[in-house]
Amino acid sequence: MGITIETNHLKAVLDEKGAELTSLKRKDADIEYIWQADPKYWKRHAPVLFPIVGSLKANTYTYKGKSYHLPQHGFARDMVFELIDQKEDAVSFRLKSTEETKKMYPFDFELTIGYALGGDGLTVDYQVKNTADDEMYFSIGGHPAFNVPLEDSFEFTDYYVDPSPMKSRINLPLKEGLIDLEQRTLGQTNTTIALNHELFENDALIYETKGLNSFAIRNEQSKHSVTLSFKNFSYVGIWSTYPKESPFVCIEPWVGVADTLESTGELTEKLGIQKLAAQDTFHTKYAIVIK
């Protein structure tokens, strides 16, 4: 059973497994904004990606001369977090390293995920603490999936992604799940992106991001929309399934990204990897606004 937080006009549900957001609604509209994980299409709602984002080459990396194996997006999304704080409108979860996690990821850490409702939306807060006396390498990201269409009277293709600021961003294409750096281009995020399923024929659209960014899913014929905004994330992924035509779109803020085709597998050299000093804490957050 999920953990519910609410305000006068918003309601969210969280799951201790993966510290995952499973529902987000406005009380004045009968609309579910979060994808409801129909396994026919995709079995997740909004997983937390840690300690990697995306795929490793051969699902393997090397650190200090030893090889380790991690599945795509890491292990946090499949682990049960500890509930550490709960209020009417906010909740926090924590995941600590164990002997089992260290078989896959040889670092001591505490990962704290916080959710807080306020205004017209939800803030998602990430804190990664290095609890060891040596440096630590990690990536972290969000993967929230939003229902598209938001209302039954519309179609997937009635919606578009609205980036802000309206400027071109470096696009990092994927090839068999890995970044093809030689094919990177200047992506056309200086205009809106019309949604159609063929857009995801080559997997996620991945863009480099700097500073304050927001990506909204809108429909000119409806007053209802969802906007995800962030500041301290290096990349964003926009994804839905293909060729399976799923009724959702993910807007994914990432600190880190998949391996490149040329990756050596050495963790310290991984594209987008974060280095955290002993006993130091990394902090970032993003917000979801629903209309």
Secondary structure as UniProt FT lines:
FT   STRAND          3..6
FT   STRAND          10..15
FT   TURN            18..19
FT   STRAND          20..26
FT   TURN            27..28
FT   TURN            39..41
FT   STRAND          48..50
FT   HELIX           57..59
FT   STRAND          60..63
FT   TURN            64..65
FT   STRAND          66..69
FT   TURN            72..73
FT   HELIX           76..78
FT   STRAND          82..86
FT   STRAND          90..96
FT   TURN            99..100
FT   HELIX           101..104
FT   STRAND          109..118
FT   TURN            119..120
FT   STRAND          121..130
FT   STRAND          136..138
FT   STRAND          140..142
FT   STRAND          145..147
FT   TURN            152..153
FT   HELIX           156..158
FT   STRAND          160..164
FT   STRAND          169..171
FT   STRAND          174..175
FT   TURN            176..177
FT   STRAND          178..179
FT   HELIX           181..183
FT   STRAND          185..187
FT   STRAND          193..194
FT   HELIX           197..200
FT   TURN            201..202
FT   STRAND          205..208
FT   STRAND          213..218
FT   TURN            220..221
FT   STRAND          226..230
FT   STRAND          235..239
FT   STRAND          248..255
FT   TURN            261..262
FT   HELIX           267..269
FT   TURN            271..272
FT   STRAND          274..276
FT   TURN            278..279
FT   STRAND          281..290
//
